[in-house]
Amino acid sequence: MKKNLGAIDRVVRILIAAVVATLFFTNIISGVLGTVLLVVAAVLLLTSFISFCPLYAPFGIRTCKLKE
């Protein structure tokens, strides 16, 4: 797996995951929608930590700088 997430992309993913988790655990979002959003937040957090997004790979998207 080659790194394909840049620093800004990683920070945005972490912030989105934190907001969704906060909303879920304060019962602002709940039920099936809350659970689905929490799973999406977990995926965003995981991909930000490993700096690789599997959805970017087939499309050739890279938000990190290429080393020459």
Secondary structure, DSSP 8 states (H G I E B T S, - for coil): ------HHHHHHHHHHHHHHHHHHHTTSS-HHHHHHHHHHHHHHHHHHHHT--TTTGGGT---S----
